[in-house]
């Protein structure tokens, strides 16, 4: 590979700088003991997370294709997948992010890849079909060759890969479109493999956008009912139904009773997706979902309990069954017990309290000390603080074991989570004041002081103010936010705002202000009047997000005038009436409720939030329904507050 030495790799770039390591990795592809690591390094360094085609990718491409074509190389499919990644970025990112020479290099690579459609290895044929699906400039030619290969291909996985490549190419040519559409329609017939049928429907929807063909729904229903998905998930298959929610709902209900455990699990995930997106899906799907609380597969029982918990109060009809799952006799799978407890807590059922108290006092709590935010249906551990936070009314039962757990907490994560629960409980957490004071000398001081401030006067009377002033000078390692957090909590607890003023208010002169400084000004009220003009500037600096909320609340509390704040707050949430609601939007709605009748201009958008069937929050994860519940509760409270003057005049 002397050609490698003819390239000035030092003048080329990858994700970590000069590409001087690339030739070594390319040579290592031919050494079996080093090939896998070399391929991984090339993926990490040259492709990285995508978003561009770097200059080293252009130079490396012919060598990658050559290695992928060599039967002695052990990582051929990995290299073809990497080539496909490069080509996908070249097809989709803005031209300014594609290195010079890529189009010519990719065209040459396509020519070299085409013979691999006939490689003896089925895995290689499948992978090269995926790469050729990115050959957009030569779509007509490649489509013809893919169909030619189809005529002799016997491997099911390769046949599925060919249809996927056809799907990706057909929008980029008119010459082969009619012929391709006809072939794809033939492949939806019952004689084709289930996976091929689904992929053919998917390709037809791509080739004929906007066309509604009843046959597509029949194919999806037929394949899903048979339970042979050919590598597709239930959720992927259901997407092919498009906007036909009636058919999708009926099919999900049917699949929840399927004999195959994996199909039932897929149906549960599909149901979760529908429930997380559509409010009307709850009465249509939740009863069928709840039936799987008795599924013989523990993972399915766990998932079912989690779906019910996600839906909160709507799960109350099944509270008895959930309560039965909170013991070893009723549910031998401990993680499923955890999820049943969370579901009861979300539903507001007090039968979760005693088992949670036992968990706090036992060796296995079963809940995580941190919160996970992921757009997925992973069944990771649930958050302890989020589970216990709404249970302040049951503090009498939960506090004794929680205080013991706080005293024995062996990690910062544990101390933080337990303090967050006590902060949520506020004055009800007063019996834990001694343990919280003890934490002021630990790395959990910020969260302990927050909890003490939330408890209020009883905590203020118990702490040594001089000791707290000393604490304000501490800089816990790894906690750059600690000084500001401590200063704010100290002011709330003691009424002495001077440390926070000295630390935070100078930051208002910075280009983007400071969130904690804005919080402080709101808490100062009329004493913050000298900063009113700066708050007005910040109020209009961003159209949406946290800044209008924080600056708006501070300005309202400082001046007492809602008229100059409400229009900006309403403008900040109006774009989200159709979806994408964030935490900042929900908190802004809460602020409008606190403002009261003067927030009347917000009424149309508040009603839009409540009237929507499609939840206006982000979809695709466990938080969709809880976040929608919070938004709706905040909107109802705000509407009630806005109408206060009307009720008073009646």
C-alpha positions as CSV (number, residue, x, y, z in Angstrom):
1,X,0.0,0.0,0.0
2,X,2.7,2.4,-1.0
3,X,0.0,4.8,-2.3
4,X,-0.7,5.6,1.4
5,X,2.7,7.2,1.7
6,X,2.0,9.5,-1.3
7,X,-0.7,11.3,0.7
8,X,0.2,14.2,3.0
9,X,-2.0,12.9,5.9
10,X,-0.7,15.7,8.2
11,X,-2.4,18.2,6.0
12,X,-5.7,16.4,6.3
13,X,-8.1,16.5,9.2
14,X,-10.4,14.3,11.2
15,X,-12.4,14.8,14.4
16,X,-9.3,15.0,16.6
17,X,-7.0,17.1,14.5
18,X,-4.4,16.1,11.9
19,X,-5.1,12.7,10.3
20,X,-1.5,11.3,10.7
21,X,-2.9,8.1,12.4
22,X,-5.1,7.2,9.5
23,X,-2.6,5.3,7.3
24,X,-1.6,3.2,10.3
25,X,-5.2,2.2,10.9
26,X,-5.7,1.5,7.2
27,X,-2.7,-0.9,7.1
28,X,-3.9,-2.6,10.3
29,X,-7.1,-3.6,8.6
30,X,-5.1,-6.4,6.9
31,X,-3.8,-7.8,10.2
32,X,-6.6,-10.0,11.7
33,X,-5.5,-9.4,15.3
34,X,-5.6,-5.6,14.8
35,X,-8.4,-5.2,12.3
36,X,-11.4,-4.7,14.6
37,X,-9.7,-2.0,16.6
38,X,-8.4,-0.3,13.5
39,X,-11.9,-0.2,12.0
40,X,-13.3,1.2,15.3
41,X,-10.6,3.9,15.4
42,X,-11.4,4.9,11.8
43,X,-15.1,5.1,12.7
44,X,-14.4,7.2,15.8
45,X,-11.8,9.5,14.3
46,X,-12.8,10.0,10.7
47,X,-16.6,9.7,10.9
48,X,-17.0,10.5,14.6
49,X,-20.6,11.6,15.2
50,X,-21.3,12.6,11.6
51,X,-22.4,16.1,10.6
52,X,-19.7,16.5,8.0
53,X,-17.3,14.7,5.6
54,X,-13.8,15.5,6.6
55,X,-10.8,15.7,4.2
56,X,-9.3,12.5,5.6
57,X,-12.6,10.6,4.7
58,X,-12.1,11.6,1.1
59,X,-8.5,10.3,1.1
60,X,-9.3,7.1,3.0
61,X,-12.4,6.1,1.0
62,X,-10.6,4.2,-1.9
63,X,-8.5,2.3,0.7
64,X,-11.6,1.4,2.7
65,X,-13.4,0.1,-0.4
66,X,-10.3,-1.9,-1.5
67,X,-10.1,-3.5,2.0
68,X,-13.8,-4.3,2.0
69,X,-13.4,-6.1,-1.3
70,X,-10.5,-8.3,-0.1
71,X,-11.8,-11.7,1.1
72,X,-8.9,-12.0,3.6
73,X,-9.9,-8.9,5.5
74,X,-11.9,-9.9,8.6
75,X,-13.9,-6.6,9.1
76,X,-15.4,-6.2,5.6
77,X,-18.9,-5.5,6.7
78,X,-17.7,-2.9,9.3
79,X,-15.9,-1.1,6.5
80,X,-18.9,-1.1,4.3
81,X,-21.0,0.3,7.1
82,X,-18.4,3.0,7.6
83,X,-18.4,3.8,3.8
84,X,-22.2,4.0,4.0
85,X,-22.0,6.4,6.9
86,X,-19.6,8.7,4.9
87,X,-21.9,8.6,1.9
88,X,-25.0,9.4,4.0
89,X,-23.3,12.5,5.4
90,X,-22.2,13.5,1.9
91,X,-25.8,13.2,0.8
92,X,-27.5,15.1,3.7
93,X,-25.3,17.7,5.2
94,X,-24.9,21.2,3.8
95,X,-22.3,21.4,1.0
96,X,-20.0,23.6,3.1
97,X,-19.5,20.7,5.5
98,X,-18.4,18.3,2.8
99,X,-14.6,18.2,2.0
100,X,-13.5,19.0,-1.5
101,X,-13.2,16.0,-3.8
102,X,-15.9,13.9,-2.1
103,X,-18.3,13.7,-5.0
104,X,-15.5,12.3,-7.3
105,X,-14.2,9.9,-4.7
106,X,-17.7,8.6,-4.0
107,X,-18.4,8.1,-7.7
108,X,-15.3,6.0,-8.0
109,X,-16.1,4.1,-4.9
110,X,-19.6,3.2,-6.2
111,X,-18.0,1.7,-9.3
112,X,-15.7,-0.4,-7.1
113,X,-18.5,-1.5,-4.8
114,X,-20.9,-2.7,-7.5
115,X,-19.1,-6.1,-8.0
116,X,-19.6,-6.9,-4.3
117,X,-23.3,-7.4,-5.0
118,X,-22.1,-10.8,-6.2
119,X,-19.6,-11.5,-3.3
120,X,-19.8,-15.1,-1.9
121,X,-20.5,-13.7,1.5
122,X,-24.2,-12.9,2.2
123,X,-23.1,-10.5,5.0
124,X,-21.0,-8.5,2.5
125,X,-23.8,-8.5,-0.1
126,X,-26.2,-7.1,2.6
127,X,-23.7,-4.5,3.7
128,X,-22.8,-3.3,0.2
129,X,-26.5,-3.0,-0.7
130,X,-26.8,-0.6,2.3
131,X,-23.8,1.4,1.0
132,X,-25.2,1.5,-2.6
133,X,-28.5,2.9,-1.3
134,X,-26.5,6.2,-0.9
135,X,-25.5,6.2,-4.6
136,X,-28.0,9.0,-5.4
137,X,-26.2,10.5,-8.5
138,X,-26.2,7.1,-10.1
139,X,-29.6,6.0,-8.8
140,X,-31.1,4.7,-12.1
141,X,-28.0,2.6,-12.9
142,X,-27.7,1.2,-9.4
143,X,-31.4,0.4,-9.2
144,X,-31.2,-1.7,-12.4
145,X,-28.2,-3.6,-11.0
146,X,-30.0,-4.2,-7.6
147,X,-33.0,-5.6,-9.4
148,X,-30.7,-7.8,-11.5
149,X,-29.1,-9.2,-8.3
150,X,-32.6,-9.7,-6.9
151,X,-33.3,-12.2,-9.6
152,X,-30.6,-14.6,-8.3
153,X,-30.4,-13.7,-4.6
154,X,-31.6,-16.4,-2.2
155,X,-30.6,-15.0,1.1
156,X,-33.5,-13.4,3.0
157,X,-31.5,-10.8,4.8
158,X,-29.8,-9.7,1.5
159,X,-33.2,-9.5,-0.2
160,X,-34.4,-7.2,2.6
161,X,-31.3,-5.1,2.2
162,X,-31.8,-4.8,-1.5
163,X,-35.4,-3.5,-0.9
164,X,-34.1,-1.0,1.7
165,X,-31.5,0.3,-0.8
166,X,-34.3,0.6,-3.5
167,X,-36.3,2.6,-1.0
168,X,-33.4,5.0,-0.5
169,X,-32.7,5.4,-4.2
170,X,-36.1,5.6,-5.9
171,X,-36.8,9.2,-5.0
172,X,-33.6,10.2,-6.9
173,X,-34.5,9.0,-10.4
174,X,-37.5,9.2,-12.7
175,X,-36.1,6.7,-15.2
176,X,-36.5,3.6,-13.1
177,X,-39.4,4.8,-10.9
178,X,-42.3,3.1,-12.8
179,X,-40.5,-0.2,-13.1
180,X,-39.5,-0.1,-9.5
181,X,-43.0,0.7,-8.2
182,X,-44.4,-2.2,-10.1
183,X,-41.8,-4.6,-8.7
184,X,-42.3,-3.3,-5.2
185,X,-46.1,-3.8,-5.5
186,X,-45.4,-7.4,-6.5
187,X,-43.3,-7.9,-3.4
188,X,-46.1,-6.9,-1.1
189,X,-47.9,-10.1,-2.0
190,X,-48.3,-13.0,0.5
191,X,-45.8,-15.2,-1.4
192,X,-42.9,-12.8,-0.3
193,X,-41.1,-13.1,3.0
194,X,-42.7,-11.0,5.8
195,X,-39.7,-8.7,6.2
196,X,-39.6,-8.1,2.4
197,X,-43.3,-7.3,2.3
198,X,-42.9,-4.7,5.1
199,X,-39.9,-3.1,3.4
200,X,-41.7,-3.1,0.1
201,X,-44.5,-1.1,1.7
202,X,-42.0,1.3,3.2
203,X,-40.3,1.7,-0.2
204,X,-43.6,2.4,-1.9
205,X,-44.5,5.0,0.6
206,X,-41.2,6.7,-0.2
207,X,-41.6,6.3,-3.9
208,X,-45.2,7.6,-3.9
209,X,-45.4,10.2,-1.1
210,X,-48.9,11.3,-0.2
211,X,-50.5,8.3,-1.9
212,X,-52.9,6.3,0.3
213,X,-53.1,2.7,-0.7
214,X,-55.4,0.4,1.4
215,X,-53.2,-2.5,0.4
216,X,-50.4,-1.2,2.5
217,X,-52.5,-1.4,5.7
218,X,-53.6,-4.9,4.8
219,X,-50.0,-6.0,4.4
220,X,-49.0,-4.5,7.7
221,X,-51.9,-6.2,9.5
222,X,-51.3,-9.5,7.8
223,X,-47.5,-9.5,8.6
224,X,-47.9,-8.4,12.2
225,X,-50.7,-10.8,12.9
226,X,-48.4,-13.6,11.7
227,X,-45.7,-12.5,14.1
228,X,-42.8,-12.8,11.6
229,X,-41.4,-9.4,11.2
230,X,-38.2,-10.1,9.4
231,X,-36.0,-7.9,11.6
232,X,-38.5,-5.1,11.9
233,X,-40.0,-4.1,15.3
234,X,-43.7,-3.9,15.9
235,X,-43.3,-0.1,16.2
236,X,-41.4,0.2,12.9
237,X,-44.1,-1.8,11.2
238,X,-46.9,0.2,12.7
239,X,-45.4,3.4,11.4
240,X,-46.2,2.2,7.9
241,X,-49.9,2.8,8.7
242,X,-49.2,6.5,8.7
243,X,-52.1,8.5,10.0
244,X,-54.5,5.5,10.2
245,X,-54.7,5.5,14.0
246,X,-57.9,3.4,14.1
247,X,-56.2,0.5,12.4
248,X,-53.1,0.9,14.4
249,X,-55.0,1.0,17.7
250,X,-57.0,-2.1,16.8
251,X,-53.8,-3.9,15.7
252,X,-51.9,-3.0,18.9
253,X,-54.8,-4.4,21.1
254,X,-54.7,-7.6,19.0
255,X,-51.0,-7.9,19.3
256,X,-51.0,-7.4,23.1
257,X,-52.7,-10.8,23.2
258,X,-50.3,-12.5,20.8
259,X,-48.8,-15.9,21.7
260,X,-45.2,-14.7,21.0
261,X,-43.7,-13.0,24.1
262,X,-41.5,-10.7,21.9
263,X,-44.5,-9.6,19.9
264,X,-46.4,-8.7,23.1
265,X,-43.4,-6.7,24.2
266,X,-43.3,-4.9,20.9
267,X,-47.0,-4.2,21.2
268,X,-46.4,-2.8,24.7
269,X,-43.8,-0.4,23.3
270,X,-46.0,0.6,20.4
271,X,-48.8,1.2,22.9
272,X,-46.5,3.3,25.1
273,X,-45.7,5.4,22.0
274,X,-49.4,6.0,21.2
275,X,-50.2,6.8,24.8
276,X,-47.3,9.2,25.0
277,X,-48.4,11.0,21.9
278,X,-52.3,11.0,22.0
279,X,-54.5,11.8,25.0
280,X,-57.4,9.9,23.3
281,X,-55.2,6.8,23.2
282,X,-55.6,6.3,27.0
283,X,-59.2,4.9,27.0
284,X,-58.6,3.0,23.8
285,X,-55.4,1.3,24.8
286,X,-54.8,1.3,28.6
287,X,-57.3,-1.5,29.5
288,X,-55.6,-3.8,27.0
289,X,-52.2,-2.8,28.3
290,X,-53.2,-3.5,31.9
291,X,-54.1,-7.0,30.9
292,X,-50.4,-7.8,30.7
293,X,-49.8,-7.2,34.4
294,X,-50.4,-11.0,34.5
295,X,-48.1,-11.8,31.6
296,X,-45.9,-14.9,32.2
297,X,-42.8,-12.9,31.1
298,X,-41.5,-10.8,34.0
299,X,-40.1,-8.1,31.7
300,X,-43.5,-7.6,30.2
301,X,-45.1,-7.3,33.6
302,X,-42.5,-4.7,34.5
303,X,-43.1,-2.8,31.2
304,X,-46.8,-2.9,31.8
305,X,-46.5,-1.4,35.3
306,X,-44.3,1.3,33.8
307,X,-46.8,2.2,31.1
308,X,-49.5,2.4,33.8
309,X,-47.3,4.5,36.0
310,X,-46.5,6.8,33.0
311,X,-50.3,7.4,32.7
312,X,-50.7,8.5,36.3
313,X,-54.2,8.9,37.5
314,X,-55.6,7.1,34.5
315,X,-54.1,3.9,36.0
316,X,-56.3,4.0,39.1
317,X,-58.8,1.3,37.9
318,X,-55.9,-1.2,38.1
319,X,-54.5,0.0,41.5
320,X,-55.6,-3.2,43.3
321,X,-53.5,-5.3,40.9
322,X,-50.5,-2.9,41.2
323,X,-50.8,-3.0,45.0
324,X,-50.7,-6.8,44.8
325,X,-47.5,-6.6,42.9
326,X,-45.6,-4.8,45.7
327,X,-44.9,-8.0,47.6
328,X,-42.7,-11.0,46.8
329,X,-45.8,-13.2,46.8
330,X,-47.7,-11.0,44.3
331,X,-44.7,-10.3,42.1
332,X,-41.4,-12.3,42.4
333,X,-39.6,-10.0,40.0
334,X,-38.1,-7.2,42.2
335,X,-37.7,-4.6,39.4
336,X,-41.4,-5.2,38.5
337,X,-42.3,-4.5,42.1
338,X,-40.4,-1.2,41.9
339,X,-42.3,-0.2,38.9
340,X,-45.6,-1.1,40.5
341,X,-44.7,1.1,43.5
342,X,-43.9,4.0,41.2
343,X,-47.2,3.4,39.3
344,X,-49.2,3.6,42.6
345,X,-47.3,6.8,43.6
346,X,-48.1,8.3,40.2
347,X,-51.8,7.3,40.7
348,X,-51.9,8.9,44.1
349,X,-52.6,5.6,45.8
350,X,-51.4,5.5,49.5
351,X,-50.8,1.8,49.3
352,X,-47.3,2.6,47.9
353,X,-46.3,4.3,51.2
354,X,-45.6,1.4,53.6
355,X,-43.6,-0.6,50.9
356,X,-41.6,2.5,50.1
357,X,-40.8,3.0,53.8
358,X,-39.6,-0.6,53.9
359,X,-37.4,0.0,50.9
360,X,-35.8,3.0,52.5
361,X,-35.0,1.0,55.6
362,X,-33.8,-2.1,53.7
363,X,-30.7,-3.1,51.9
364,X,-32.3,-2.7,48.4
365,X,-34.0,0.6,47.7
366,X,-34.7,-0.4,44.1
367,X,-34.7,3.2,42.9
368,X,-32.0,5.3,41.3
369,X,-30.4,8.3,43.0
370,X,-30.4,10.1,39.7
371,X,-33.0,10.9,37.1
372,X,-32.6,9.6,33.5
373,X,-33.8,11.7,30.6
374,X,-33.7,9.6,27.4
375,X,-36.0,9.6,24.4
376,X,-36.6,5.8,24.5
377,X,-38.5,3.0,26.2
378,X,-35.6,1.7,28.3
379,X,-36.7,0.2,31.6
380,X,-33.9,1.7,33.6
381,X,-34.3,2.3,37.3
382,X,-36.8,4.9,38.3
383,X,-35.7,8.0,40.2
384,X,-36.1,7.9,44.0
385,X,-36.5,11.7,44.4
386,X,-39.2,11.8,41.6
387,X,-41.0,8.8,43.2
388,X,-41.0,10.2,46.8
389,X,-41.3,13.9,46.0
390,X,-45.1,14.0,45.6
391,X,-45.6,12.1,48.9
392,X,-45.3,14.9,51.4
393,X,-48.7,14.1,52.8
394,X,-47.2,10.7,54.0
395,X,-44.0,12.2,55.5
396,X,-44.9,10.9,59.0
397,X,-44.5,7.3,57.7
398,X,-41.6,7.9,55.3
399,X,-39.5,10.3,57.4
400,X,-38.1,7.8,60.0
401,X,-36.5,5.5,57.4
402,X,-35.6,8.4,55.1
403,X,-33.7,10.2,58.0
404,X,-31.9,7.0,58.7
405,X,-31.0,6.6,55.1
406,X,-29.8,10.2,55.0
407,X,-27.5,9.7,58.0
408,X,-26.0,6.5,56.4
409,X,-25.8,7.9,52.9
410,X,-22.4,6.8,51.5
411,X,-22.3,8.8,48.3
412,X,-23.0,12.3,47.0
413,X,-25.7,10.9,44.7
414,X,-27.5,9.4,47.7
415,X,-27.3,12.6,49.7
416,X,-28.4,14.8,46.9
417,X,-31.4,12.6,46.0
418,X,-32.6,12.4,49.6
419,X,-32.2,16.1,50.1
420,X,-34.2,16.8,47.0
421,X,-37.1,14.7,48.4
422,X,-37.0,16.8,51.6
423,X,-36.8,20.0,49.6
424,X,-40.0,19.0,47.7
425,X,-41.7,18.2,51.0
426,X,-40.9,21.6,52.5
427,X,-42.2,22.2,56.1
428,X,-43.3,18.6,56.3
429,X,-39.6,17.6,56.4
430,X,-38.9,19.5,59.6
431,X,-38.1,16.4,61.7
432,X,-35.1,15.8,59.4
433,X,-33.5,19.2,60.4
434,X,-30.7,17.5,62.5
435,X,-29.7,15.2,59.6
436,X,-29.7,18.1,57.2
437,X,-27.6,20.3,59.5
438,X,-25.1,17.4,59.7
439,X,-24.8,17.4,56.0
440,X,-23.7,21.0,55.9
441,X,-20.1,19.8,56.5
442,X,-20.2,17.4,53.5
443,X,-20.2,17.6,49.7
444,X,-24.0,17.6,49.9
445,X,-24.1,21.0,51.6
446,X,-25.8,22.7,48.6
447,X,-28.8,20.4,48.6
448,X,-29.0,20.2,52.4
449,X,-29.2,24.0,52.6
450,X,-31.8,24.0,49.9
451,X,-33.9,21.6,52.0
452,X,-33.5,23.6,55.1
453,X,-34.6,26.8,53.3
454,X,-37.6,24.9,52.0
455,X,-38.5,23.8,55.5
456,X,-38.6,27.5,56.5
457,X,-38.7,29.2,59.9
458,X,-38.3,26.1,62.0
459,X,-35.0,25.3,60.2
460,X,-33.9,28.9,60.4
461,X,-34.3,28.8,64.2
462,X,-32.2,25.6,64.4
463,X,-29.1,26.6,62.4
464,X,-26.1,28.6,63.5
465,X,-26.0,31.6,61.2
466,X,-22.3,32.3,61.8
467,X,-21.6,28.7,60.8
468,X,-23.6,29.2,57.6
469,X,-21.6,32.4,56.8
470,X,-18.5,30.3,57.0
471,X,-20.1,27.7,54.7
472,X,-20.6,30.4,52.0
473,X,-16.8,30.6,51.6
474,X,-16.4,26.9,50.8
475,X,-15.7,25.8,47.3
476,X,-16.6,22.1,47.0
477,X,-14.5,20.4,44.3
478,X,-16.4,19.6,41.2
479,X,-19.3,21.9,42.1
480,X,-18.8,25.2,40.3
481,X,-22.4,26.1,40.9
482,X,-22.1,25.6,44.7
483,X,-21.3,29.2,45.7
484,X,-24.4,30.7,43.9
485,X,-26.6,27.9,45.2
486,X,-25.4,28.3,48.7
487,X,-25.8,32.0,48.7
488,X,-29.4,31.8,47.4
489,X,-30.4,29.2,49.9
490,X,-28.8,31.1,52.7
491,X,-30.8,34.2,51.9
492,X,-34.0,32.3,51.7
493,X,-33.3,30.6,55.1
494,X,-32.1,33.6,57.0
495,X,-33.5,36.6,55.2
496,X,-29.9,37.9,54.8
497,X,-29.6,38.5,51.0
498,X,-26.3,40.4,51.1
499,X,-24.0,37.5,50.2
500,X,-26.1,36.6,47.2
501,X,-26.3,40.2,46.1
502,X,-22.5,40.6,46.2
503,X,-21.9,37.4,44.4
504,X,-24.7,37.4,41.8
505,X,-25.9,40.8,40.8
506,X,-22.6,41.9,39.1
507,X,-23.3,39.1,36.6
508,X,-26.3,40.9,35.2
509,X,-23.9,43.1,33.3
510,X,-22.6,40.0,31.4
511,X,-23.9,39.5,27.8
512,X,-26.4,36.8,28.7
513,X,-27.2,37.7,32.3
514,X,-27.2,35.0,35.0
515,X,-30.2,32.7,35.8
516,X,-29.4,32.8,39.6
517,X,-29.1,36.5,39.5
518,X,-32.5,36.8,38.0
519,X,-33.9,34.4,40.6
520,X,-32.4,36.6,43.3
521,X,-33.9,39.8,41.9
522,X,-37.3,38.2,41.8
523,X,-36.9,37.2,45.5
524,X,-35.7,40.8,46.4
525,X,-38.9,42.3,45.0
526,X,-39.1,46.1,45.2
527,X,-35.4,46.2,46.4
528,X,-34.4,45.2,42.9
529,X,-35.9,48.3,41.3
530,X,-32.4,49.7,40.3
531,X,-32.1,46.7,38.0
532,X,-35.4,47.1,36.2
533,X,-34.0,48.5,33.0
534,X,-31.6,45.6,32.7
535,X,-34.4,43.2,33.3
536,X,-36.4,44.8,30.5
537,X,-33.5,44.3,28.2
538,X,-33.1,40.7,29.1
539,X,-36.9,40.1,28.8
540,X,-36.7,40.8,25.1
541,X,-33.3,39.3,24.4
542,X,-34.6,35.8,23.6
543,X,-38.0,35.1,22.1
544,X,-38.5,31.7,23.8
545,X,-36.8,29.6,26.5
546,X,-35.7,30.2,30.1
547,X,-34.6,33.9,29.7
548,X,-38.0,35.4,29.1
549,X,-39.4,33.4,32.0
550,X,-36.7,34.3,34.5
551,X,-36.4,38.0,33.4
552,X,-40.2,38.3,33.2
553,X,-40.8,36.9,36.7
554,X,-38.0,39.1,38.2
555,X,-39.4,42.2,36.5
556,X,-42.9,41.5,37.6
557,X,-41.9,40.9,41.2
558,X,-39.6,44.0,41.2
559,X,-42.1,46.5,39.6
560,X,-45.4,44.8,40.3
561,X,-46.4,45.5,36.7
562,X,-47.8,42.6,34.7
563,X,-48.7,44.7,31.7
564,X,-45.1,44.9,30.3
565,X,-44.3,41.2,31.2
566,X,-47.3,39.2,30.2
567,X,-47.1,40.0,26.4
568,X,-43.5,38.7,26.3
569,X,-44.4,35.6,28.4
570,X,-47.4,34.8,26.1
571,X,-45.2,35.3,23.0
572,X,-42.6,32.9,24.5
573,X,-45.2,30.0,24.8
574,X,-47.4,30.6,21.8
575,X,-45.0,28.8,19.4
576,X,-45.4,25.6,21.4
577,X,-49.2,25.3,21.1
578,X,-48.6,22.9,18.3
579,X,-45.9,20.8,20.1
580,X,-42.4,20.7,21.5
581,X,-43.3,22.1,24.9
582,X,-40.2,22.3,27.2
583,X,-39.8,22.6,30.9
584,X,-39.4,26.4,30.4
585,X,-42.8,26.6,28.8
586,X,-44.5,24.7,31.6
587,X,-42.8,27.0,34.2
588,X,-43.9,30.0,32.2
589,X,-47.5,28.8,32.4
590,X,-47.2,28.4,36.1
591,X,-45.9,32.0,36.4
592,X,-48.9,33.2,34.4
593,X,-51.1,31.5,37.0
594,X,-49.3,33.3,39.8
595,X,-49.8,36.6,38.0
596,X,-53.5,36.0,37.9
597,X,-56.2,38.1,36.2
598,X,-53.6,40.3,34.5
599,X,-52.5,37.2,32.5
600,X,-55.8,37.2,30.6
601,X,-54.0,37.5,27.2
602,X,-52.7,34.0,27.7
603,X,-56.1,32.4,27.7
604,X,-56.2,31.3,24.0
605,X,-52.8,29.5,24.2
606,X,-53.7,28.0,27.6
607,X,-56.9,26.6,26.2
608,X,-55.0,25.4,23.1
609,X,-52.7,23.4,25.4
610,X,-55.7,21.8,27.1
611,X,-57.8,21.2,24.0
612,X,-55.2,19.3,22.0
613,X,-55.5,15.6,21.5
614,X,-51.8,15.3,20.5
615,X,-49.8,16.0,23.6
616,X,-47.9,19.2,22.9
617,X,-44.8,17.9,24.7
618,X,-41.9,15.9,23.3
619,X,-42.9,12.3,22.4
620,X,-41.1,9.0,22.4
621,X,-40.2,8.5,26.1
622,X,-41.5,7.8,29.5
623,X,-41.7,11.5,30.4
624,X,-44.2,12.4,27.7
625,X,-47.4,11.8,29.8
626,X,-46.0,13.1,33.1
627,X,-44.8,16.3,31.4
628,X,-48.1,16.7,29.6
629,X,-49.9,16.2,33.0
630,X,-47.8,18.9,34.5
631,X,-48.5,21.2,31.6
632,X,-52.3,20.6,31.8
633,X,-52.3,21.1,35.6
634,X,-50.4,24.4,35.2
635,X,-52.7,25.5,32.4
636,X,-55.9,24.7,34.4
637,X,-54.5,26.5,37.4
638,X,-53.6,29.5,35.3
639,X,-57.1,29.7,33.7
640,X,-58.7,29.5,37.1
641,X,-56.5,32.3,38.4
642,X,-57.1,34.4,35.4
643,X,-60.9,34.1,35.9
644,X,-60.7,35.1,39.6
645,X,-62.0,38.6,39.0
646,X,-64.9,37.3,37.0
647,X,-65.8,34.9,39.9
648,X,-65.5,37.7,42.4
649,X,-68.0,39.9,40.5
650,X,-70.6,37.2,40.3
